[in-house]
């Protein structure tokens, strides 16, 4: 037996799912998807070099 509270919560969940779907479609229409530029792809793929403590102190004149 489903209580009134459980039924109401299921209805709310359904409404939230519908709103999430509508929001997603709206965002897809408003924000066009662009292909990344070559420079961006390089930045994504390249491994970052981590500066040492000595390098940081040198740059900060500490």
Backbone bond lengths (Angstrom), bond angles and torsions (degrees), N, CA, C in turn:
res aa  C-N    CA-C-N  psi(-1)  N-CA   C-N-CA  omega(-1)  CA-C   N-CA-C  phi
1 X - - - 1.448 - - 1.528 109.76 -
2 X 1.318 116.41 126.87 1.454 122.19 -179.33 1.522 108.82 -91.96
3 X 1.310 114.30 125.52 1.465 117.63 179.65 1.528 110.39 -75.83
4 X 1.293 114.95 165.30 1.461 120.26 -179.91 1.525 110.95 -61.98
5 X 1.333 117.08 -37.81 1.460 122.00 179.85 1.521 110.89 -63.94
6 X 1.326 117.04 -45.37 1.464 121.35 179.77 1.522 110.27 -63.13
7 X 1.303 117.40 -42.18 1.466 121.44 178.48 1.525 110.84 -62.19
8 X 1.322 116.33 -41.86 1.466 120.63 179.33 1.532 110.97 -66.37
9 X 1.335 116.23 -41.42 1.463 119.87 177.95 1.532 111.24 -62.90
10 X 1.311 117.44 -38.88 1.476 120.84 177.19 1.526 110.90 -64.19
11 X 1.327 116.15 -39.78 1.461 120.62 177.78 1.532 110.52 -63.69
12 X 1.330 116.34 -42.75 1.467 121.33 178.18 1.521 109.92 -62.66
13 X 1.333 117.08 -42.57 1.462 121.15 179.12 1.525 110.66 -61.44
14 X 1.326 117.47 -41.80 1.463 121.85 177.99 1.525 110.77 -62.55
15 X 1.325 116.06 -43.66 1.467 120.31 178.69 1.529 110.99 -63.85
16 X 1.324 116.92 -41.77 1.465 120.21 178.40 1.524 111.56 -63.50
17 X 1.320 116.66 -40.95 1.460 120.11 177.84 1.528 110.91 -62.09
18 X 1.335 116.58 -40.63 1.456 121.25 179.15 1.534 110.20 -65.23
19 X 1.325 116.95 -44.04 1.471 120.43 179.21 1.528 111.30 -64.42
20 X 1.317 116.79 -40.20 1.460 120.48 178.04 1.518 110.49 -62.02
21 X 1.308 116.66 -42.68 1.459 121.29 178.75 1.531 111.10 -63.67
22 X 1.331 117.17 -44.68 1.463 120.90 178.37 1.524 111.77 -63.19
23 X 1.321 117.12 -41.92 1.463 121.80 178.39 1.522 110.35 -61.69
24 X 1.326 116.24 -43.91 1.456 120.82 179.26 1.524 111.21 -60.21
25 X 1.328 117.02 -43.66 1.463 120.77 178.67 1.522 111.14 -65.23
26 X 1.320 117.19 -39.04 1.462 121.37 178.67 1.526 110.92 -63.31
27 X 1.313 116.64 -45.18 1.462 120.91 179.22 1.527 110.39 -62.64
28 X 1.320 117.06 -41.58 1.461 120.85 178.66 1.526 111.53 -60.34
29 X 1.329 117.36 -35.77 1.464 120.38 179.23 1.523 112.10 -75.43
30 X 1.323 117.07 -37.88 1.469 120.78 -174.21 1.522 113.35 -80.47
31 X 1.318 116.16 -35.39 1.462 120.25 -176.26 1.518 108.41 -108.93
32 X 1.319 114.68 108.71 1.458 118.05 -178.86 1.529 110.07 -74.32
33 X 1.300 114.65 144.09 1.462 120.15 -179.90 1.519 108.42 -88.87
34 X 1.317 116.14 127.81 1.457 121.08 -178.91 1.513 110.15 -111.84
35 X 1.303 114.86 150.12 1.462 119.74 173.73 1.519 108.17 -77.30
36 X 1.328 117.87 139.43 1.468 119.47 179.39 1.527 110.95 -68.66
37 X 1.323 115.30 146.73 1.460 120.35 177.99 1.523 109.41 -76.87
38 X 1.316 115.74 164.72 1.471 121.45 -177.27 1.526 110.41 -57.32
39 X 1.317 116.63 -42.15 1.469 121.30 -179.87 1.542 110.80 -62.00
40 X 1.317 116.18 -40.36 1.460 120.29 178.77 1.520 111.53 -66.47
41 X 1.324 116.54 -42.09 1.466 120.26 178.35 1.524 111.30 -61.43
42 X 1.348 115.71 -40.34 1.474 119.73 177.90 1.522 110.27 -61.36
43 X 1.320 116.30 -45.25 1.466 121.33 -178.58 1.523 110.79 -62.82
44 X 1.310 117.08 -36.25 1.463 120.80 -179.90 1.522 110.88 -70.76
45 X 1.314 116.48 -42.04 1.471 121.20 -173.96 1.521 113.71 -80.77
46 X 1.336 117.29 -33.51 1.459 120.08 -176.94 1.517 111.18 -70.23
47 X 1.304 114.08 143.01 1.454 119.81 177.35 1.529 108.69 -79.46
48 X 1.310 116.73 134.63 1.458 121.12 -179.74 1.519 110.29 -74.19
49 X 1.345 114.80 143.54 1.453 120.04 175.77 1.518 107.63 -94.50
50 X 1.304 116.44 131.42 1.458 121.44 -178.28 1.525 108.82 -95.19
51 X 1.323 115.13 126.34 1.461 120.55 -179.49 1.524 109.64 -75.33
52 X 1.324 113.96 146.30 1.463 118.97 178.26 1.532 109.13 -82.37
53 X 1.311 114.86 169.20 1.465 120.17 179.07 1.524 110.34 -62.37
54 X 1.330 116.63 -40.00 1.462 120.85 -179.85 1.531 111.09 -62.62
55 X 1.315 116.92 -41.21 1.462 120.15 178.91 1.525 111.10 -64.52
56 X 1.317 116.04 -41.22 1.456 119.61 179.01 1.520 111.91 -63.97
57 X 1.314 116.26 -44.19 1.467 119.93 179.49 1.517 110.98 -64.66
58 X 1.334 117.23 -36.34 1.452 120.88 178.98 1.538 110.47 -64.27
59 X 1.314 116.97 -43.52 1.465 121.58 -179.83 1.516 110.30 -66.43
60 X 1.326 116.63 -36.81 1.464 120.38 -177.99 1.532 112.97 -85.11
61 X 1.328 116.79 1.24 1.472 122.34 -177.70 1.518 111.78 55.34
62 X 1.321 115.25 41.94 1.458 118.81 -179.29 1.515 110.77 -101.41
